[in-house]
Amino acid sequence: MRLELVRDIMSHEEKTYIEVPFTVPENMERLSVSMKVEDLPGEKTSGLAAGSDQAGLGQPEQALPAEENGQPESGGLPAADAAALAKPAANGFGIRLPSLKTTIVDLGIRDSATMRGWSGGARSFFEIGPEEATPGYIPGALLPGEWKIVLGAYRVPATGCRVTLEVQLEEGQARWLKGELHAHTNHSDGQYSLPEAIKLAEQAGLDFLALTDHNTVSQNIARHRLETDLTLIPAMELTTLSGHCNLYGLEAPADDFRALRAEDAIGLMRTAKDRGAYISLNHPHCSNCGWKWSFDVPHDWVEVWNGPWREDNRKTLVWWQEQLAAGRRLTAIGGSDFHRPHPYIRHGAPCNWIYANGRSVNAILRAVDRGRVTLSHSPEGPRLCLSIGQWGMGDVVPAGKAEGLWLDVQASGGLLSGDVLRVYSANGLEEERVLDAGGGAEVCCVDGLGGGVKAGQNGSSGALLGLVPRSRLFYRAELWRFAEEAGGLSLAAMTNPIYIAAE
């Protein structure tokens, strides 16, 4: 998206700030602005614009040509010395300053809430992206709404000048990203430094890493000094004596962490929510540090899968199913809770696969909040996805629109013979099939919900199972696989629901 904005600045506007508004639509990921300044035509004067007080601005005085300095044209000086006197003088740093007659327009920008950068007269171009920006400008989300390019009319000729601004807006592209939403460093009780943790996450092939150290935000500040292609999500694990929760998206989501009573915990969580944080209840049924407060607290998501699959996670999965069946739309996420080397705990195990409109912190967290998340036991998969026509995980299919469509269960990342596929609704388990992924045969071809039949596909992608959806609040899917360490079936992948509006 390209915009061209033109603003004429007249001489009487010198020494003022001028705002040039434009609108940033939803889902923009990158912004660039270039500026061209031209003097307007008209009769030139030999000095500054009328009323200029340039001499009082603290700029070093410029050298004048010899004849204006009261000296003979050559003054008997060598030609080279006479020419040097005719040039603008250098300041104490050896930098030549522009002539007093040069037009200067400063450049900066503000978003719908605050200033996002200022480069004065040093630059005529800048860009702002989700994680990086031109020096002097603040990276981050491009908030939709009215933005304003700020022009400083520092020096304007008597005839005025024309400022032409070219604004380029790049829309966020929908993509799958995989990453970690719960991990620790030596900013709290983790063994690895922040650079070491980032390297481990990069080696795991992740796209993002949430910095969820216990009761501190120093890791969020330190992240700005690091170079990485990972999107680093500022966060904090609010760790109380009666439960843990992650606060995502802000450098400082809370001013304190001490909660001795339920109302203390609720107050801290409300403060974080008011500031714009997303909140996930962590390992709520953990036998060691589960959620002992009431579940009637401000939160957006629940960590159903913490580290290796175990009984504590199964209890949370059952609780989450109950919440969904009661009509609540609650996103399920996972996290390794990585602290130190462990044979079964590593970054991205489990792995959060998120379908986001861009790689910015805001784009990722918004996608999670919409339920566009599917979980796998590792970054290598396997991975399940659901769709009903044009609607996917986290979407709400309008009433009556699912009629004649299939509920498609898709898989990628490799399937094994003996894997067990389960499809759930608010009524509980709707379908269960043992998969045969060998010999080039179809994975599934079964009577679906409501009697529908749709052939599945073998291999790493494509429709795994097609079902005719009935009138249900939601559908979601799980894939279970034999694991020797677990001594039986262990969760290998799971989806968030597709919701269906009531008739």
N, C-alpha and C positions, 0 to 999 in steps of 0.2 A: 504494500500500500504506500503510495507516494503522494505527498502534499507539497504544494508550493505556496508560500506565504510571503507577501510583499508589504513592507512598511516604510513609508517615507518619514524621515526624521528632519524636522525643520530647525533652524538655528536657535529659535527661542526654547527648544526642548533640551538644549545642551545642559549637562549636569543633572539629568533626571533619569529615572529608570522607567522603561517602557515594556509592557507585557503584551505579547502576541499570543492569543489563545488558540488552541486546537483541541480536538477530541481524540482520545485514545479509546478504541473499541475494546470489547472483551477479547480475551485470549491472545493478546499481543505479547511476544516474547523478547523482542529486541527493537531498540529505537536508535536511530542515528540522525544527527542534525548537521547540516553544513550551511555556512553563511557567506554571502558575497556582499560587499559594500561598495557602492559607486556614488561619486559626487553627482548631484543633480546639475543639469546644465543651467547656465545663467552667467551674469557678469561677475567675474572673480574680483576679490579684493586682495590687497597685499598683506593683510593681517588675519587674525583669528575672527571668528564670528563675533558680531557685536555683543558687547557686554561680557566677553570672556575674561575670566580671572585666572587664566592658566599660569601666570607668573607666580601666583600665590599658592600653587599646589605642591610645592616642595620638590619640583623637578629641577635638576641642574640646568642652569642657563646654557643656551646654545651659542656657539661661536658665530659671529656675524662676518660677512664678507668684509674685506679690508676697507672698501670705500665707505661702508656704513659704520666702520669703526673709527672713522676720522683719520685714516692713514692713506697715504698715496696708494694708487692701484697696485703698484709693485713695492713701493716703499724701499726700493733698493734691495729687497730680499731676493734670494734665489727663487726661481719659478716654482720649485717643489714646495718650498716653505709657504709661499703665497697661496698655493693651491690647498695646502693643508689647513690654512686658516679659514678657507672658504667652506670647509666641511663641518658638519655638526660635531661638537666636542664629545669626547668619550667621558663616561662617568668614572667613578673610582674603580670599577671592575673591568674597565677596558671594553665595555659594550657601547657601541654607537647608538645613541638615542635618535628617534625619528625627528624629522623637522617639525617645528611648531605648526606648520601648515598642514600636516598629515591628519586625515580623518581617522578617528579611533572610535569603534563601537565595541563595547565589552559584551560577552556572551555567557549565558547561564540558563538554567531551567528549573521549574518547580512542577511537582505533580499535583494531584488534587488535594494533597494534605500538607506538603512541606517542600522546602528547597531540596533538589536532588543533585545540584552541582553548580559550580561557577569557575570559569577560567579567565574572566576578565578579558583583556586584550591579547592574551597569550595564544589563543587558539581560535580558529574559524570552523572547527569540526570537532564533534564528540559523539560517542555512542554509549549506550547503557544496555547491558545484558543482564541475564538472571544471576550470574556469578561474577562477571567481570565488567569493568567500565573504564573509560578514559580517565587517567588521573585527574582528580578534582571533582569526579562525579561518583555517585553512590550506586553500586549495582543492586539488583533485586527485582522484585515483581513490578511490572508495569500496570499500576492500578488503573482500571477503566475510569473514564470521566474526563473532565476538562483539565488539560495541562496548559502551562504558559511558558513560552520562551521569554526569558528576561534579557532585555537589551539595556546596556548602560551607555547612554549618549555622552561619552567622555569628551570627545572633541568633534564638533560639527562645523563644517564650513558655512559661510554666510548664505550660500545658495541651497543648503540642505544636502541630505544624502538619501540614497535608496538602499534599503537592506532587503535582500532576497534570501529567504530561508527555504531550504529543501529538507523536508522531514520524511524519513523512510521508516515504516513500521513493518516488522516481520512477524507474521502470525505464528503462534506455536503449532507445531506439527504433532498430531496424535501418534504415539509410539508406545511400545512396551518397554518398560524399564524394570530392572531387577535390583533389589537392594536389601539393606539391613535396617531395621527400625528399633533395635535394642542392643546396644553394645557399650562397653566401658573401656576407659583408658586410665593412665596413671594420674589423671586429674581427680579421680576418686580411688577406687580400690582395684583397678585393673593393673595388669603387669606391664602392658606395652605403652609407650609414649604415643601421642597423637600421630606423629609421622609414621611410626611403626604400624599402628592400627590401620592407617590409610593404605599403607603398602599391602598389608594382608588382604584388605577388602578389594584392592585393585587386582591382586593375584587371583582372587576368587572370581574375577570377571564382573564385579558389581558396578552399577551405575550411580548408586547413592548410598550414603551412610549417615544414620542419625547419631548424634553425639549425646548420649543419654547418661552422663555420669551422675552419681548420687549427690543430690542437694548442693550442686555447684553449677556455675555457668562459665567458669574460667575457660573451659574447652571451647565454648562458643566464640569467645573473644580471640583465642589463640588461632582459630581456624583461618582468620583473615591473613595470617602470615605464611600460609602454606600454599604451595602450587600443586594442584591435582586436577584431573579431569572428573573426579567424583563430585557429585552434588552433595555438599556437607549440610545436613539439616540441623540447625540449632535446636537443642532440646535440653531437658533435665529430667532425671528420674526423681520425682518427689518421694522420698523414702521416709515413711513414718513407722512408728512402732506397731501399727496395726494395718499396714498395707502399703503397696507401692503403686505409683501411676506415673506415666510419662507425659510430660508437657512439651508439645512440639511446636516449632515455628517461630519462637522468639528467643532472642539472646538472654533476656531476663524476664521469664514468665512469672516469677514470684519474688518477693522481697525477703522471704524467710521460709523455713521448712519445718519449723517445730510445731507439731500438732499433737497435743496430749488428749484432746477431746474431739469428738466427732465434729462439733461446730468449728473447731480450729481447722480441721482438714477441709471441710466444706468451704470455709472462708478463703483458704489458700487456693482451692480449685476455682472458686468463683472469680477471684482476682485474675487468675491466669486466663479464664474464659473471657472476662471483660477486656483483657488486653489483646485478645485475638488468638490465643493458643488453642490447639486441639489436644484433647486429653484421652489417653487410653489407660484402662485398668490393666495392670500387669499381673500375669500368673495368679489370678484371683483365687484359685483353689489349691495353691501350693501348700504343701503340708508344713513347710518351714516359715514362709513369709507370705501367706495368702492375705486376701482382702477381708479384714475383720470389721471394718466399718460397714455401715449399711450400703447397699447398692443404690440407694436413692441419693446419689451425689452427682454433681455435674460431670458428665463424661460423654465422649463421642464414639469411642471404639473400645474393643476388648481384645486383649492378647490371648487368643485361644490356644496358641501353639508356642510354647516357650522351650527352646533347646530341643534335645532329643525327645521323641514321643514317649510319653509315660502316663501313668494313671492320673496324675494331677491335671494334665492337659485334657484327658478324656472327660473328667468332671466338668471342666470349663466348656468343652464342646457340647455336652449335654445341657448345661445351663444356657448357653447361647441359643441352642435349638428351642428351648422353652421360651426365651425372649422373643424370637422370631414368630413362633406359633401364637404368642399372645398379641401379635400385631406390631411389635416394635421393629424398626429398621435400624439395625446396629451392625456396623462394619467389623468384621473379624480380621485381625492381623496376626503376624508372627514375629518372633525375635529370637536370636540365638542366646542373648544375655551373655555374650562373650566377655570373659575377664582375663583368662590366662590360657596357656596351652592345655588342651584336653583332647583325648582320643576321639570324642564324639561331638565336641562343641567347636564350631568355627563360624566365621562370618558368613552370613547367607544360609545358615542351616537352622531353621527353615528360611526359605527365600520368599520375599514379597515381590510378586510380579504385578506391576501397576501400569494401567493404560492411561497415560497422562498426555495432556496437550502441551508438551514442552518439558524441559529438564530443570526448570527453576524449582526452588523450594516450594513456592506457592502452588505451582502447577502439580507437583507431586502430592502435596498434602490435600489439595482440593480433590484430586482423583481418589485418594484414599477415602476421604469423607463421603464421596459419592458412591463408594462401594465397588469401585473398578479395580478390585484386587482379587488375585488368586494366589494360593500358597503351594509351594512344593518343598520337599524335604531337602533339596539342595539347588544351587544355581544351575545344575545340569538337568533338572527336571526329575520326574515327569511333571507335566503341567496340564491342567484341565481348564476349559473355558465353556461357558454357556451362552446360548443365544436363542432368542425367539424372534425370527424375522430380523428387523433392524435393531432390536433391543438386545443389550448385553447385560453383564453383571452390574448390579447397582441401579439399573434402569427400572422404571415402572411402566409396564405394558398397560395402555389405557383399556378400560373396560370394553370387552367385546372384540378387541383388536387381535387377540391370540387365536381366534377362530380360524381354522383352515391352515394354521402355521404349525411348524414343528418346534419342539424343544430340542435343540441340538446340543449334544455333549461332545466337545472336541478335545483331542489330546495331542500333545507334542512332547518331545524329549524322550521318547522311547517307552514302550510297554513291554511287560513280561507275561508269559503264560502263567496263569494262576492269579494275576492281579484281579482284585474284586472291585467292581464299580457299583456304587450305591447312589441312588437319587432320592432326595428327601423333599418333603413339602411340609406344610403346617400339620398335616395328618400323620407325619412320621415317615418311616421308610416306605417309598412307593415302588422302587425297583432295585433289584440286586442281581448282578450278573458276574459270573466268573469268566474272565477273558481268555481266549485262545489266540495268542499273537503269533503263532508259528505257522510255517508251511504255506505262507501266502494266502491263507484263508481269511474270510471276513472275520473281523473281531466280534461283531454282534449283528444279528438280524433277528429281532425279537418282536413279539407283540408288545406294543408300548401302552402307555396310559391311554385309556379310551379305545384300545384295540388297534391303534395305528401301527404300521410296520415301516421301518426304514433301514436300508442296509448300511452297515458301518464300513469303515475303511481300515485296512491294516497299515501298519507303518507308523511314522513319527508325526503325522499330521492328518487333518481331515476329520470328518464326522465320525465319532466313535459310536454314538447311539442317538437315534432319533425317536422322540416320543410325542404323542399328541397331547398337549397340555389340557388338563381339566380346569375347573374353577377352583383355584387354589390361591392362597395368599402369596406364595413364593415357591420357587424351586431352587435347589442347590445340589451339588454333587461332591462325592468323596471317592478317592482311589486308595485302596488298601493293598499292601504288599507284604509278603513274608519277609521277616527280618530275623536272622539267626540271633542277633544280640537281644531282641525282644522275646524270643522264644515263641513267635507266632506272628499274626498280622500286625503291622504297624502302619500308621497313616503315611501315605506317600504324597498325596496332593489333595487339595480341597478348594472349592470355589466359594465366593460370596454369592448371595442369592440374586436371581431375577425376581422382581415383585410383580404381581398382577393386581390391578385395581379391581375392586369389587364391582359386580354388575349393578 
